[in-house]
């Protein structure tokens, strides 16, 4: 390896180049799938496509396999993650890697050395104490450690100030380059063609469909393109006029000279110290999870930047080095072999990008791993292969779907600011209303400043500032008490919440009513005074978006969706086959949208209306038991002040998104991303009435032809935990039978209210428990509605 004592930009590590692919063969003229990128992500997609029987696949790597980000990955494998989807993904990787080594005949350096997570903070220790029970529910061992036990597992640590830790024996390490070679070898054995030293220049399109890729060696026609090119993925997608929300950061870790460290020393991690590490050839590797990380533009890197490194950034690393030397005293006298600085791609929320890229049919991505490529790529490749071959992934991957981001979040200005916060942000324990500090105040509601003056606490959603709750006194008000007061207003008087950040699209043109009637028969009788909620179905019947529809007149409808569904809604409209005479317009920024709850709302709205005012429209939403008011944004300030005056006599209170979510759970109304996801069929979400108004028999038969029966249920519990919860394990007689999707309990409430999905075949009457805060809590059904969590399998789109 090159010693970096004298920093040199673009330093290349010698001895890593290799020839593995089919570059001696000419490129084929056509393939069904072309994968761009030969790192861990691209090779995993290739292998899993072949495993599903699709072998007409070409993988193109501009340098050599495992170059770019993969080769300098640490190869650390966590097998527990708090997020259920990420937990499923790392669990799959932990099972897949050893099996892959056997299948391919390629040793991958897999070693299950375990991991010690340690903390010197009491609040973190309280959280750690909840993990063993959750681990048992998920089938993974997590052991609590005293400071002495931390030292026994990790002898190099100084225990001064520690309060405890956890031991996860299934955590492991793997050699990243060997793992790539194992995927590549197994994929080639199944028929995939792999070409190294082939640079992709651009994506060829025709009528919003991909039709090929151009390379320095010619063009390959294809039906599907998968972009798995790491930090270069955005540049490739730009060739067809699209963009991806990822940006490179400099990421550093230190490697010492040999210290005589035991080779099976466990991995270690501390979110409080913002450090991670392991043994490395008898020495120690220590990496940092930086605050104010250094952004890097790919324009600054040469096209030949493959097995290369950036200059050392000692000034950036020194605060973490000081912590590491205090925590691991052996570092104080250790010789430094290198401070490795390699670029990695990050996204605005610290989660990877997976799935169809919006704006072009046949274009998919698996990139932006946020330093988690080795752990996530096996499952990401599996899910993407299923998406391409079968039309849907086998898990609900909506939290990773690239369509969760808006176009604005793919701009360089936004990304460069936001990603610098990502590594350190996810280390902190945060209050429920805490949010990112970077890339803020970009898109604002027409009454944003009025809400801010009233004490609104905002969170950024798709670059919009959305109010979470309103506090009159930030020094004394608790967010829980504030939200409880807002919900009381919705029960006893009037609550108004600004929903202007919701995505709004108008469809207009002759024949609109007939076109809608063919898709949503329930909307045929819709009146302009009513808002109806519908689930927009994809090609296989899956829920692509959950929208409220308001009929403006015979030739106009307004579609309203939560801000995180903006791009999903746009994609649904692009693929819906809208007749040429019908036009679509995005009008989100142009209109104020307010939602009112409470028994006095009609009296207040009646007092607000008067002749000669600017055009406003009010309509009822029966499912949400609310009234919507829509008005042009340019007169929003004047209207808002009139509203406050009219509401004073009715006990009007201004609230935020937290209160709306609590009311939704109380009424049993599904939400996109929680109870309504692409892992469910649109036909399952019946929005004519909420769950709170009916309680079908749990023993009723599933609809004919369904593959898996799942119950969407509303529950109560005596668990005393205040606040919100989501995506938690449901148990029946110790067996996992489903997932609690949403729960809430506010001060003054006698019970916790919850919504969840469960499999009644494994559920036993009278035995249903929620795992939360390290304990099991009994749940009682409020009401239930049948649903089928898996889609009916369709034919390949290829």
N, C-alpha and C positions, 0 to 999 in steps of 0.2 A: 504494500500500500504506500501511497505517497504521503510523506510527512508534511503536515500543514503548519509547521512552526513558522514558516515564512508564507503568509497567506497569499494565495494566487487565485484570481478569479477564474472560474471554470476549470479548476484543478481536476485532472482525470485520474481515476484509480486504475492502475495497470493490472493486468492479469485477470480481468473480469470478462473480456470480450470472448465470444464463442460463436460458432456457426452451428445452428441447430435445424433451421427450417429448410424449405424446399427452394431456396433461391437459385439453385442450379437448373431448375425447371422453369419454363416460361409461364407467365401469369395466364390463368384461364381467361377466356373471353367473357365468361358468364358464371355466376354462382347464385344460388338462392339467397344466401346470407353472406355479407362481407363484414368482418369484425376489424375495426381499426384500433390497434394497440395490443402489444404483446406482453403486458404486465400480468399481474395476478388476476385482475378483473376480466380482461379480454380472454385469457386462456380458460378461465372458469366458465365463461359463457360458451366458448367453443366446445369444451368437454360436455357440458350439460345439454347443449343442442344435440350433439352426437348421441348422448345417452337416451334422448327421446326419439332417436331414429332419424333426425335431420342431419345428414352428413355432407350435403352439398354446401359446404361452408368453407370460406377462405378467410384466414386470419393474416393481416398485414401488419408488420412491425417495421418502423422506419430505421431502427438500428438493430440491436440484438434482443432476444427475449429477456425479459426482466430488467431491461434498462429503464431509465426514467426514475420514477419514485420507488418502484418495488425493490430494487437492489439494495437501497440503503434503509429499508424498513428494519425495525428492531426485531420483528418476528415474534413479538409477545402476544399471547393468546389468552384473553379473559374468557372465562366460561360462564360468568354471571354478569348480567346487566339488569338494571332496574326496569328499563323499558321492556315490555313483554315481546315486542317484535324483535328488538335487537337481541334479547335473550334467546329467542328461537333461532336467530341467525348464528350467534356464536356457538350455540349448542350443536347446530348442524355442522359447523366447521370443525368442532372438536371431534365429532364422530367421523367426518368425511376425510380428514387429513390422513390418519393412519390407514384407512381403507384405500385411499388413493395411492399411498406408497406401495401397498401390496399389489394393486391392480397394474400400476405402471412399471413396477420394478425399479422405481427411482427412490432412493433414500432421501428423506426430507428433513432429517434432524429433529424429529418430533420427540420432545421430552416433557413429560408431565411432572414438572418440578413444583407446582403449586405457587400460590401467591400470598404474601402478607400485605394487607392493607392496614395502615396504622394512622393514629390521630392523636393530637394533643389538645383537642377541643371537646368540651363536654357536650355541646349540641350535636357534633358529628358522632360522638360515642353513643348518644341516645338513638340516633338513626341507625347506627351499626347494630344495636341490640335488637332491632326489629327484623334483621335479615335471616337469622337461622330458621324461623318459622316459615318465612316466605320461601326460603330455599327448599325446605321440606315439601312445601306445596308444589314447587316446580321440579322436584326430583333432583336437587343438587345439594351437596353438603357444604354448609358454611358454619364455621366454628368461631365462637367468640374467644378472644385472647386477652389476658391481662398483660400489663407491660412486661412482666417477667416472661410470660409465654411468647410474647412478641420477640423477645431477645433469644429465647430458645429456638424459635423457628428461623430467626434472622440474626445470627450472632454478630454481624458487623454493625448493628445499630446501637446507638446510645439511647437509653430509655428515659433520659432526663425529661421530665415534663409530659411524657406520654400518659394517656388515660386508658388506652386499650387499642384493640385492632380486631381484624378478622383473618381467618385462614380459609382459603379456597383451594383444596388439594387438587382439583381437576384443572386448574389453570396450567398453561403449558407454554412452550416455545417451539418455534419451527424455523428452519433456514429458508428465508423468503425465495432466494434464487432457485433452490432445489424444489420448493413447492411449485413454482412456476413451471419448471421442467417436468415435474410429475404430471401436472394438468396437460401440458403440451404433448407429452409422450402418449398419455392415455387418449387424448383427443385424436392424435394422428393414428393410433392403433384402431380407432373407430371410424376413420375415413376422412377426417378434417385435413385440409391442406393449409400449411403454415409457411409463410414467406417472410424472411428477414431482409433488412436493408432495402425495403420498398417504402418510399415516402408517399403518403397520400396528399394530393394537392387540393382536392375539393370534392364536393358532393354534387352529382348530376341529378337534376329534378325534371319532372314533366307533370304539369297540371296538379301541383300539390302532392306529388308522389315521388319517392326516391326511385331512380332508375339506374344508378351506377355510381362508381367512384373513379376519379381520375388520379393516376399516379405518375411518377417520373418514368415509368416503364409502360404506360398505356392505360386504357380504360377497361374496367371490369363492370359489365352490366349486372344488376342484381335487383331483387325485390325488397330486401331488408338490409339496412346498415345499422350496425351497433357501434357506437362511439365509446371506447374504453381507453382513451389515450391520455389519461391522467390530466396534468395541468395544461396539456395541449388540446384538450377536448373542445374548449371554447373556440379556439382558433379554427379548428376544422369545421365546426358547425357554422361559424360566420361565413364560410365560403358559399353557403346557400341562403344567406340573409337572415339567419336565425341566431340565437344567443343562448348561452347556458349560464346559470348563476353560480359560478365558481371562480375563485381567484387564488393565486399562489401565495404562500407565506414561506419565509425562511424558518426552518425547524432544526434545532440543534440538540445533539447529545454528545456527551464526553465519554471517551474510552481511555482507561488507564493502562499502564504497563502491568504485566503480571504481578500479583500481590500474594500469590499462594492461596487464593480463594477457592473453597470447595466448588467443584464443577456443578454440583446439583443444588447450589444455593437457590432458594426460591426467588421468584420475581417479587418486586416490591412496588407499592404505589401509595402516594399520599396526596389527596386533593388539597389538603391544607397547606402542605409544603410546596405543592404544585411540582412534584417530582415523581418520576417513575424510573425503574431500572432493573438490572439483573447482573449476574456474573457474565464475564466475557473473556474467555481464554485465560482463566486464572486471575483476571483483573475485574474491574467493575465498569459497567456502562450505566450512566446516569443522564436522563433527559429531562427537559423542562417543559412545562405547560405555561407558556408565557402570557403575561399581561402585556398589552401594547406590542403584539407581535409585529414583525417587520414584513410588510407587503412587498411582493415582487411581481413585476410585470413580465410576462413571457416575451414581450418585445425586446427586453434587455438580454435575453439568452440567445446564444447562437443556435441555429438549427441542428448543429452537431452535438448539442448538449444532451448526452445520454448517460454514460457512466462517468458523471462529473459532479463536482461539488462547488459550493459557493465559498467565498471568503469566510474565515472565522469571524464571529462577532462576540468577542470577549466582553465588551461593555454590556451587551444584552444579556449574556449568560452569567455574569459575575454575581448578581443578587441570588440566583438559584444555586450557584456554586458555593456561596457562603453558607446557605442553609444546608446544603448537602455535606459540607465539611463538618458542620456542627453535628448533624445527625449521624454521619458515618465517619468517625474519626480517622479511619485508615486512609481517607482521602487527603488528610493533612500532610502526609509525607509521600504520597503516591506520585510516581512519574506519569506524566500525561502523554499518552500515545497520540491522541488527536481530539480535536473538537470538530466533530462532523457537522457540517451545515448543508443540508439538502432541501430543495424546494418540495413542498407538498401542496395539494389543492384543497381549499376549504370552501364551505358554502355559508349562506347567511344565517343558518340555524344550527350549524354543526352536524347535520345529518347528510348522508350521501344522496346522490341523484340517481334515480332508477326509473326506467320505464320509457314510454313514448314521448319524444320531444315534440312539444306543441308547434303546430304550423305546417307539419309535413308528415304525410302518412308513410309509414315504413321506416322511420328513423327512430332509433332507440338509444338509450345511454345507460352506462354503468360506470360512473366516475364520481369525483368529488368525495373521496372516502374520508377526508378529515383525519388522516393518520390512523385509520382503522381498516386499511385495505386487506391485510392478511386475515384479520378476524371476520370481516364481512363478505369478502369476495366469493367464497364458496357458495353461500346461500344466495347472494346477489346474482351469481351466474345461473343458479337453479331457477330462481324466480323469473329472471328475464327470459330464459329458454322456454319456460312454461308459457309466459306471456306471448312469445312469438309463435310457438307451435300449437298451443291449446287455447289461446285467446285470453287467458287469465293466469295469474300466479296462484300458487296453492296457499298463500297466506295473504292477509290484509296488509298490503305494503303502501297504503295511502300516505302514511307519514314520511315515506321516502320518495314518493312520486314527484318527479321534476315539475309537474304541473301545479304544485303547491305554491310556486313563486310567481310573482307578477313580472311583466317585462321590465319594469323600472328596476327591479332587484337584480337584473342581469347587466345593468350599466356599470362601466368601470368605476365611476365616481362612487356609487353606492357600495359596490363590492369592496373596493379598496379600503373604505372606511370601516365597514362592518366586520370583515374577516379578521382584522387585527385584534378584535375583542374575543373571538371564538375560543381559542385554547384556554385562556384563563377564566372565561365566563362560566364554563361548565364545571369548574372546580369549586365554585362557591355555593354555600347554602344561602338561598335567597327567599325573601318574603314573597308571598303569592302575587303581590302587585309590583314586584321588581321586574325590570326589563333591561334590555341592552341600552347602553348610553350612546353608542355610535349610530350614524346614519338615521338620525331622528328628525322629526318636524319637517318631513319632506312633502307628504300629502296630508292636507288638513280639511276637516269638515268645515262647512260654511259658518258654523257657530263654535269652532274650536276655541277661539280666544274667550268667548263668553263662558264656556265650560271650564277653561283653565282658571279664569277669575273666580269661578264658583268653588274651586278646590278639587277639580277632577284629577284623578290619577290615571295616566294613559299608558297603554302598551302598544307597541308597533306591530301591526298585522298587515303584511303585504305592502309595507312602506307607508301605510295609513296610521294615524294616531287615533286609537279607539279608546273611549273612556271605560275604565274598569269599575270605578266607584267614585263617589263624590264625598269629600270631607270638608266640613266647614272650619275645622280646627286641626291642622296637621300635627300640632304638638300633643293633642290629647286623644284624638279620634282613633279607634281601632278599626281596621278594615272589616273585621267580622261584624262589629256593632253597626258600622255604617251600612253594610250590605243588608243586614237584618232590618234596619230601619227603612231601607228602600223597598224591601219586600213587603213590609207591613203597610207601606203607603199603597202598594199595588193591591193589597187586600182590603184596606179600609177606605182609601181615598183615591188618589191618582198618582201614578208614577209615569214619568216621561223619560225615555232613553233615546239618545241620538244614534240612529242607525245609518247615518249618511255615508259611512265608510262601506256599507254593503254595496256589492257590485250591482249595477243597474244597466239593463240592456232593453232597448225598445225594438220590437219587431213590427213592421208596418207594411201594408200593401194589399192590393186586391187579392182575394182568395185566401187570406190569412185564416179566417174562421174555419174554413173547410180543411185547410192543411193541419191546423191544431186538432180539429175534431178527429182526424184520422190517427192521431197519436195519443190524445188524452180525452176520451169520451166524456169524462166527468166535467171537463171545462166547457163543454158545449153550451151548458145552461148558465155559465158564470155571468154574473152581473158586474157592472162597473163599481158597485158599492161593496164588493167582496174580494178578498184575497184568498187564493187557494194554494196550498202547498203540494207540489208534485215532485216525484223522483224522476229525473231524466235518465233514460235507459241507454246503455251502450249496445254494441253489436250483439252481445251475448246475453242481454237482459240485465247486465250489472248496473248498479247505481253509479252514474258518472257525476251527478250533481243533485242537490236538493234545493229547489227554488220555490219562491212565492210568485204567483202569477196574478197580475191585475189586468183585467180587460179595460182598456181605455175607451175604445169604441169598436165598431164592427171590423175595423181594419188595423187596429193597434193593440198590442199587449205589452205590458212592462214586466220584465223578468227581474227578480231581486234574489240575490244569493249572498251568503256571508263572504267577506272579502277574500278569504283563503280559497274560495271556489271560483274566483274571477277567471283564471285561465282555463279551468276545467269547463266552465260554462262557454267560453269562447270556442274551445275545441269541440264541444258538443254541437254548437251552432255550425261550425265549419263542416262537420261530418254528417249533419242531419239531412242533407239534400234539400235545402230550402229552395223553393221555386224562385226563378229569376225575378219575378215581379215583387217578391217580398224582400225588404231590405232590413238590415240589422244595424243598430247604432249603439255604441257604448256611451252612456250619459251619466256615469257615476258622479263625476265632479260637478255636474250642472244642477244637481237637485239636493235639497234638504229632505231627509227622511227621518221622521220621528215616530216612535211607537209608544202608545199609551196603554197602561193597564190600570184596572181599578174600577170600582162601582160608580165613581163620580165622573168618569172620563167623558161621557156623552154630554153631560151638563156643561162641562168646561169647554168642550169643542163647540157646542152651540153658542156659548157666550163669546167665543173667539171669532166666529164667522160674522161678517157684515158686508153689505153690498159695496161694490167698487174696489174690493181688495184685489191684490195680485192673485193670479190663478192658483188655487190650491185644491187638492183633492184629498178627501178622507174616505177610508173604506174599512170594513170590518174583517178581522181574521178570526174565524170561529175556533179554529184549532188552538191558537195561542191565547184566545179570549182577550184580544187586544184590538185597538184601533190604530190604523196607520195614517199619517198625514204626510203628503208629498207636496213640495212647493219649490219653485225656482230658487236656486242658490243665491242669486244676486240680491234678493230681498230678505235673506234669512235673518239678518240681525234685527231688522225692524219687526219681523214676524215673531222672533224669539221673545222680544221684550213685551209684545202684546200678549203672547202666550203666558208669560209669567204673571202678568197683571190679571188675565182672565182666570188663571189657576189659583190665585191667592185665596179666593173664597171657597175653593173646593179641596184645599189641603194638598195642593200639588207639590210633589217632591221630584227633584232631578236625580236620576240614577245612572247606572252604568251596566256594562256587559255581565258582571258577576250576578247582579240581581236578575237579569233576564235568564241567565243559565239556571239559577235556582228555581225560578218560576217554571221553566221548561221541564226540569226534572220533577218538580212537584206535580205537574200536569201530565207527565208521561209522554212528552213530545220528543220524537227522535231528532237527533242533530247529525249533520254530516260530519264524518270523521269519528263519530262515537257509535251511535246505534244504526246509522245509515252510512254504509261504506261500499266501495266497489266489490267487497267480498260478499255482498248480499244482492239479491235480485230486486229490481225496482218494483216488481209486482208484489213484493212482500211488505212494502211500506204503505200501509193504508192510512192516509192522512185525513179521512173524513171525520174521525173522532180520535181523541187521544186515548192512551192506555188507561188513564185514570177513570174512564167512563164505562169500561167493560172488563169482565173477568171470565174469559172462556175457560172451559174445563182443561186442566193440564193433561188429561189423559186422552184428549181428542186425537184422531188420526191425522197424520201428516198429509198434505195434499198429494194426489197421485203423481208418480213420476219423479218425486224429489229424491235426491241422493242422500242427504243428511238432514235430520230434523233439528231445528234449533228454536228455542222459545225466546222471544223478546218479552221480558218481564219487568214489572215495576214492583219494588220491594220496600219494606220498612225494616229498621233494625233499632235496637236499644243502644247500640254502640255510642259512647259519649263523645267521640272525636268530633270537634268542630272544624268546619271548612269543607273544601271540595276534595274529591278523589276520583280517580279514573283508571281504567285498565288494570283492575285488581282481580286476583284469583278467586273463583267460586268453587267450593268443595261440597261434596256429598259423601258422607261416611269416609272421609279422608281422600277421596278421589277427585281430581280436577274435572269439573263438569261444565265449565264455562268461564265467562269473564264478566265482571262488573264493569260496565262502560262509563257510568256517571253516578256520583253520589254527592249529597250535600247535607249538612246540618249547620244551622245558624243559631246564635244565642236566642234562648227563649223557645226553641223548638223542642217538643217532647220526644221526637224520633228523628233518626236519620232516614232520608228518602233516597232511593237508588233505582237505577235502570241497569239491566244486564241481559246478556245472551247466554243461554244454557241448553244443554242436550238432555231432554227429558228421559231418554233411554237409560241414562246413568244416574239420574236424580231419583232419590228415594223420598217419598212423602214424609214431610216433617223433619227433613235433615238437609238443610242448606246453610252453608257458612261462607262468610267473607273473610279473607285473610288481609288484614290491614294493621299497621302499627305494631307488628310483631305478635299479633294475637288472632284468634279465630272468633268471629262474631256471628251469632245466628241471624238469619234473614227470614222474613215472612213475606210471602207474595201479597202484593196489593192487587195486581191484575196482570194478565199476560196476553200475549198475542203471538200467534204462530209465525215463524219465519224460517227460511231455508238459507243457511249461511253460505253454502257453496253454490256456484253457478252450474247450470246445466252445461256440460262440455259441448263445445261446438267444433266445427271442422277448422282445420288450419287456415290461416289467412294467406299463407304463402301460395 
